[in-house]
Amino acid sequence: MRWRREGACREGACWGRTEAVSLLALSAGLGTSVLVGQRTPEAAAPALRHHLDRLFPNSG
């Protein structure tokens, strides 16, 4: 929140924080769904991979 008060969130400067929070929430939700048996790790991996590929499109 300090970033917002200091005006550093202009022109996408807070993108990294938002994506980090989103990735953490996604991984926690997928992890929980695997632990309770809603999906297999193999079924959860593509969703996580999709998000990571969106964040790092040129990483292979």
C-alpha positions as CSV (number, residue, x, y, z in Angstrom):
1,M,0.0,0.0,0.0
2,R,2.9,2.3,0.5
3,W,3.5,2.2,-3.3
4,R,0.1,3.6,-3.9
5,R,0.5,6.4,-1.3
6,E,3.9,7.4,-2.8
7,G,2.4,7.4,-6.3
8,A,4.6,4.6,-7.6
9,C,1.7,2.6,-9.1
10,R,1.5,4.7,-12.2
11,E,1.7,3.1,-15.7
12,G,1.7,-0.5,-14.5
13,A,4.3,-0.2,-11.7
14,C,2.2,-2.4,-9.4
15,W,1.7,-5.1,-12.0
16,G,4.3,-7.4,-10.4
17,R,2.6,-7.3,-7.0
18,T,-0.8,-8.0,-8.5
19,E,0.5,-10.9,-10.5
20,A,2.3,-12.3,-7.4
21,V,-0.9,-12.2,-5.4
22,S,-2.8,-13.8,-8.2
23,L,-0.3,-16.6,-8.6
24,L,-0.2,-17.3,-4.9
25,A,-4.0,-17.5,-4.8
26,L,-4.1,-19.7,-7.9
27,S,-1.5,-22.1,-6.5
28,A,-3.2,-22.2,-3.1
29,G,-6.5,-23.0,-4.6
30,L,-5.1,-25.6,-6.9
31,G,-3.2,-27.2,-4.1
32,T,-6.3,-27.4,-1.9
33,S,-8.3,-28.9,-4.8
34,V,-5.6,-31.6,-5.2
35,L,-5.4,-32.3,-1.5
36,V,-9.2,-32.8,-1.1
37,G,-9.4,-34.9,-4.3
38,Q,-11.3,-32.6,-6.6
39,R,-8.6,-32.9,-9.2
40,T,-5.3,-34.8,-9.8
41,P,-1.9,-33.0,-9.9
42,E,-1.9,-33.8,-13.6
43,A,-5.2,-32.0,-14.0
44,A,-4.0,-29.0,-12.0
45,A,-0.7,-28.5,-13.6
46,P,-2.0,-27.1,-17.0
47,A,-3.8,-24.3,-15.2
48,L,-0.7,-23.3,-13.3
49,R,1.4,-23.7,-16.4
50,H,-1.0,-21.5,-18.4
51,H,-0.7,-18.7,-15.8
52,L,3.1,-19.0,-15.7
53,D,3.3,-18.9,-19.5
54,R,1.2,-15.8,-19.5
55,L,3.6,-14.1,-17.0
56,F,6.8,-15.4,-18.7
57,P,6.0,-15.9,-22.4
58,N,9.5,-16.3,-23.6
59,S,10.8,-18.7,-20.9
60,G,10.3,-21.9,-22.9
